[in-house]
């Protein structure tokens, strides 16, 4: 009897050991839950991704946390809204479960999307579109950003005309910025005028024309990053060009623009937290894919900074985010 009990105990122990082995080393007993990967496409309005470093850092952090396969797509030509629309259709057709869009021409993009059958949700970096598939808009208040720039010009006490320089008011959110600047400066008695600069040559011609005419020097306020960077680069290349601009202000935060601010070529900037914007866009895209997203407009804080603010720890973290 004792021998029988010993054999049974041995067999039971052997069976338990085999079961434990199967449970720990195979999926015959326990099926491990597979992590779902979400393909998300980001479509921006530029032909290069080098100006999106801070935004991409936030996107990459969120992509890692939320298991997103992120595709970052630029255009063949900057601000080509028609190509953006075709890329949206292509990416959804190729399997993107959500699209994050930085529209070249927001009003035109909103109308074009109304004519499309979108099978995937969309997050817009800017104002929320009425299309039912656009679940989230993420932006600063561009009108308020313009008021910040106008207030800075007024408080700096620069007399004379103010030139609003831009690639065009239909691109990005230049029109809202312009409205904010003009509102503040108009009430303060400033004369403002819009100067459209499509190329660096346009900027050079404007500066040389002002020098030749002997017109009163003007304050320049850039309504987009490209115009701001072009004007700053021209001023950096020539002391004569610098003399034609009483003060240069604008919006943006590329490392090149920050370098011009640090050198004193740009007097002041409106900035925001691009890292958080990128992170939120991916987070909201995943929520929409999972069916839990709500239609909402997220307004981020905007800040006016000068060269002296760049070493402030609060702004330093915003301007130079760490991965």
C-alpha positions as CSV (number, residue, x, y, z in Angstrom):
1,X,0.0,0.0,0.0
2,X,2.8,2.4,0.9
3,X,4.5,1.6,-2.4
4,X,1.2,2.3,-4.3
5,X,0.9,5.7,-2.5
6,X,4.4,6.6,-3.4
7,X,3.9,5.9,-7.0
8,X,0.6,7.9,-7.1
9,X,2.3,10.8,-5.4
10,X,5.2,10.6,-7.9
11,X,2.7,10.6,-10.9
12,X,0.7,13.5,-9.5
13,X,3.9,15.5,-9.0
14,X,5.0,14.7,-12.5
15,X,1.7,15.8,-14.0
16,X,1.8,19.1,-12.0
17,X,5.4,19.7,-13.2
18,X,4.3,19.1,-16.8
19,X,1.3,21.5,-16.4
20,X,3.5,24.2,-14.9
21,X,6.0,23.8,-17.7
22,X,3.2,24.2,-20.3
23,X,1.8,27.2,-18.6
24,X,5.1,29.0,-18.4
25,X,6.6,28.2,-21.8
26,X,3.8,27.7,-24.3
27,X,0.4,29.2,-25.1
28,X,-1.4,25.9,-24.9
29,X,-2.9,26.7,-21.6
30,X,-2.8,30.5,-21.4
31,X,-3.1,32.6,-24.5
32,X,-1.0,35.7,-24.0
33,X,-3.0,38.9,-25.0
34,X,-1.5,40.4,-28.2
35,X,-0.7,44.1,-28.1
36,X,-2.8,46.0,-30.7
37,X,-0.8,48.4,-32.9
38,X,-2.6,51.4,-34.3
39,X,-1.4,52.8,-37.6
40,X,-1.7,56.6,-37.6
41,X,-0.6,59.0,-40.4
42,X,0.6,62.6,-39.8
43,X,0.3,64.9,-42.8
44,X,1.9,68.4,-42.5
45,X,1.8,71.4,-44.8
46,X,5.5,71.7,-45.5
47,X,7.9,69.8,-47.8
48,X,10.4,69.1,-45.1
49,X,10.0,67.7,-41.5
50,X,13.0,69.5,-40.0
51,X,10.8,72.3,-38.5
52,X,8.7,69.8,-36.6
53,X,11.3,68.5,-34.2
54,X,9.5,69.5,-31.0
55,X,6.1,68.3,-32.3
56,X,7.6,65.0,-33.3
57,X,9.2,64.4,-30.0
58,X,5.8,64.7,-28.3
59,X,4.2,62.4,-31.0
60,X,7.0,59.8,-30.7
61,X,6.6,59.7,-26.9
62,X,2.8,59.2,-27.2
63,X,3.3,56.6,-30.0
64,X,5.5,54.6,-27.7
65,X,3.1,54.7,-24.8
66,X,-0.1,54.0,-26.9
67,X,1.4,51.4,-29.3
68,X,1.1,53.6,-32.4
69,X,2.8,52.9,-35.7
70,X,3.4,56.6,-36.8
71,X,3.9,57.7,-40.4
72,X,5.1,61.3,-40.8
73,X,4.3,62.6,-44.3
74,X,5.4,65.9,-45.9
75,X,4.4,67.5,-49.3
76,X,6.2,67.7,-52.5
77,X,5.5,71.5,-52.5
78,X,4.8,73.5,-49.4
79,X,1.2,74.6,-48.7
80,X,-0.2,72.4,-51.5
81,X,-3.7,71.8,-50.1
82,X,-4.9,69.7,-53.0
83,X,-2.0,67.3,-52.4
84,X,-2.8,67.1,-48.7
85,X,-6.3,66.0,-49.5
86,X,-5.1,63.4,-51.9
87,X,-2.7,62.1,-49.3
88,X,-5.5,61.8,-46.7
89,X,-7.4,59.6,-49.1
90,X,-4.3,57.5,-49.9
91,X,-3.3,57.0,-46.3
92,X,-6.8,55.9,-45.2
93,X,-6.9,53.6,-48.2
94,X,-3.5,52.1,-47.2
95,X,-4.7,51.3,-43.7
96,X,-4.3,54.3,-41.5
97,X,-6.8,54.0,-38.7
98,X,-6.5,57.7,-38.0
99,X,-5.0,60.8,-39.6
100,X,-3.4,63.9,-37.9
101,X,-3.6,66.9,-40.2
102,X,-1.8,70.2,-40.1
103,X,-3.8,72.0,-42.9
104,X,-2.1,74.2,-45.4
105,X,-5.3,76.2,-46.0
106,X,-7.8,75.4,-43.2
107,X,-10.9,76.9,-44.8
108,X,-10.2,75.1,-48.1
109,X,-9.3,71.8,-46.3
110,X,-12.6,72.0,-44.3
111,X,-14.7,72.3,-47.5
112,X,-12.7,69.6,-49.3
113,X,-13.2,67.1,-46.4
114,X,-16.9,67.7,-46.5
115,X,-17.0,66.2,-50.0
116,X,-15.0,63.1,-48.9
117,X,-16.1,59.9,-47.4
118,X,-13.7,59.5,-44.5
119,X,-13.5,56.0,-43.1
120,X,-11.1,56.9,-40.3
121,X,-11.2,59.6,-37.7
122,X,-9.1,62.7,-38.0
123,X,-7.3,65.1,-35.5
124,X,-6.6,68.6,-36.8
125,X,-3.7,70.7,-35.6
126,X,-5.7,73.9,-35.6
127,X,-9.4,74.8,-35.4
128,X,-11.9,72.0,-35.2
129,X,-13.6,71.2,-38.6
130,X,-17.3,70.6,-38.8
131,X,-16.8,67.2,-40.5
132,X,-18.2,64.4,-38.2
133,X,-15.0,62.4,-38.7
134,X,-12.8,65.2,-37.3
135,X,-13.0,64.5,-33.6
136,X,-10.4,66.9,-32.2
137,X,-8.8,70.3,-33.0
138,X,-5.7,71.3,-31.1
139,X,-4.4,74.8,-31.3
140,X,-3.5,78.1,-29.6
141,X,-5.9,81.0,-29.8
142,X,-4.4,82.7,-32.9
143,X,-6.4,85.8,-32.5
144,X,-5.0,86.1,-28.9
145,X,-1.5,85.3,-30.2
146,X,-1.9,88.3,-32.6
147,X,-3.0,90.5,-29.7
148,X,0.2,89.4,-27.8
149,X,2.3,90.5,-30.7
150,X,0.5,93.8,-31.1
151,X,0.8,94.5,-27.4
152,X,4.5,93.9,-27.5
153,X,5.0,96.3,-30.4
154,X,3.0,98.9,-28.6
155,X,4.7,98.5,-25.3
156,X,8.2,98.6,-26.9
157,X,7.2,102.1,-28.1
158,X,8.4,101.7,-31.7
159,X,6.9,104.6,-33.7
160,X,6.2,104.5,-37.4
161,X,4.4,102.1,-39.7
162,X,4.0,98.3,-39.1
163,X,4.4,95.8,-41.9
164,X,2.6,92.5,-41.4
165,X,4.6,90.0,-43.5
166,X,3.2,86.7,-44.6
167,X,3.1,84.0,-47.3
168,X,-0.6,84.9,-47.6
169,X,-3.5,85.2,-45.3
170,X,-5.1,82.0,-46.6
171,X,-2.2,79.9,-45.4
172,X,-2.3,78.4,-41.9
173,X,-3.8,80.8,-39.4
174,X,-2.2,84.0,-40.6
175,X,-5.5,85.8,-41.0
176,X,-6.5,85.3,-37.3
177,X,-3.0,86.5,-36.2
178,X,-3.3,89.5,-38.5
179,X,-6.7,90.4,-37.0
180,X,-5.3,90.2,-33.5
181,X,-2.3,92.4,-34.3
182,X,-4.4,95.0,-36.2
183,X,-7.0,95.2,-33.4
184,X,-4.4,96.2,-30.8
185,X,-2.3,98.5,-33.0
186,X,-5.3,100.1,-34.7
187,X,-6.7,101.1,-31.3
188,X,-3.2,102.5,-30.4
189,X,-3.1,104.6,-33.6
190,X,-0.6,102.6,-35.6
191,X,-0.7,102.4,-39.4
192,X,-0.5,98.7,-40.5
193,X,-0.1,97.2,-44.0
194,X,0.2,93.7,-45.3
195,X,3.3,92.7,-47.3
196,X,3.1,89.3,-49.0
197,X,6.5,87.5,-49.3
198,X,6.3,84.3,-51.3
199,X,10.1,84.0,-51.6
200,X,13.4,85.2,-50.2
201,X,13.7,87.4,-53.3
202,X,10.5,89.1,-52.4
203,X,11.9,89.9,-49.0
204,X,15.1,91.2,-50.4
205,X,13.3,93.4,-52.9
206,X,11.2,94.9,-50.1
207,X,14.2,95.8,-48.0
208,X,16.2,97.2,-50.9
209,X,13.1,99.2,-52.1
210,X,12.6,100.7,-48.7
211,X,16.3,101.7,-48.5
212,X,16.2,103.3,-51.9
213,X,13.0,105.2,-51.3
214,X,14.1,106.6,-48.0
215,X,10.8,105.7,-46.4
216,X,10.4,105.8,-42.7
217,X,11.7,102.5,-41.1
218,X,9.0,100.1,-40.1
219,X,8.3,97.5,-37.5
220,X,7.9,94.0,-39.1
221,X,5.5,91.4,-37.6
222,X,5.7,88.0,-39.2
223,X,2.4,86.0,-39.4
224,X,4.1,82.6,-40.1
225,X,7.4,80.9,-39.4
226,X,8.7,80.9,-42.9
227,X,8.3,84.7,-43.3
228,X,9.8,85.3,-39.9
229,X,12.8,83.1,-40.7
230,X,13.3,84.6,-44.1
231,X,13.3,88.2,-42.7
232,X,15.6,87.2,-39.9
233,X,18.0,85.5,-42.2
234,X,18.2,88.5,-44.5
235,X,18.8,90.9,-41.6
236,X,21.5,88.5,-40.3
237,X,23.3,88.7,-43.6
238,X,23.4,92.4,-43.9
239,X,23.7,95.4,-41.5
240,X,22.0,97.5,-44.2
241,X,18.9,95.2,-44.1
242,X,18.9,95.4,-40.3
243,X,18.7,99.2,-40.5
244,X,15.5,98.9,-42.6
245,X,13.7,97.1,-39.8
246,X,13.0,98.9,-36.6
247,X,12.0,95.7,-34.8
248,X,11.1,92.1,-36.0
249,X,8.4,90.1,-34.2
250,X,6.7,86.9,-35.0
251,X,5.4,83.5,-34.2
252,X,7.3,80.2,-34.2
253,X,9.9,78.1,-32.4
254,X,12.3,76.3,-34.7
255,X,15.8,76.1,-33.5
256,X,16.9,78.6,-36.3
257,X,14.3,81.1,-35.2
258,X,15.3,80.7,-31.5
259,X,18.9,81.3,-32.6
260,X,17.9,84.6,-34.2
261,X,16.0,85.6,-31.1
262,X,19.1,84.8,-29.0
263,X,21.2,87.0,-31.3
264,X,18.8,89.9,-31.0
265,X,17.7,89.9,-34.6
266,X,14.2,88.9,-33.6
267,X,12.9,91.1,-30.8
268,X,10.0,88.9,-29.6
269,X,8.2,85.7,-30.3
270,X,4.9,84.0,-29.5
271,X,5.5,80.4,-28.7
272,X,3.6,77.4,-27.3
273,X,4.2,73.9,-26.1
274,X,4.7,71.9,-29.3
275,X,5.7,68.8,-27.4
276,X,2.4,68.7,-25.6
277,X,0.6,69.4,-28.9
278,X,2.2,66.5,-30.6
279,X,1.6,64.2,-27.6
280,X,-2.1,65.2,-27.4
281,X,-2.7,64.7,-31.1
282,X,-1.6,61.1,-31.0
283,X,-3.4,60.4,-27.7
284,X,-6.7,61.8,-29.1
285,X,-6.2,59.8,-32.4
286,X,-6.0,56.6,-30.4
287,X,-9.1,57.5,-28.4
288,X,-11.0,58.1,-31.6
289,X,-9.8,54.8,-33.0
290,X,-11.0,53.0,-29.9
291,X,-14.4,54.7,-30.2
292,X,-14.1,56.7,-27.0
293,X,-13.1,60.0,-28.4
294,X,-15.4,63.0,-28.1
295,X,-15.6,66.0,-30.5
296,X,-13.6,68.8,-28.8
297,X,-11.5,71.8,-29.4
298,X,-8.4,72.0,-27.2
299,X,-6.9,75.5,-26.8
300,X,-3.3,75.6,-25.7
301,X,-1.6,78.4,-23.9
302,X,0.5,80.9,-25.9
303,X,3.3,82.9,-24.5
304,X,5.2,86.0,-25.6
305,X,8.9,85.8,-25.0
306,X,12.1,87.8,-25.6
307,X,15.7,87.0,-25.5
308,X,15.9,87.4,-21.8
309,X,13.1,84.8,-21.3
310,X,15.0,82.0,-23.1
311,X,17.0,81.1,-20.0
312,X,14.0,81.0,-17.7
313,X,13.6,77.3,-16.7
314,X,9.9,77.3,-17.4
315,X,10.4,78.5,-21.0
316,X,13.6,76.6,-21.5
317,X,11.7,73.3,-21.0
318,X,9.1,74.4,-23.5
319,X,11.6,75.6,-26.1
320,X,14.0,72.7,-25.8
321,X,12.1,69.6,-24.8
322,X,13.9,66.4,-23.9
323,X,12.9,63.1,-25.5
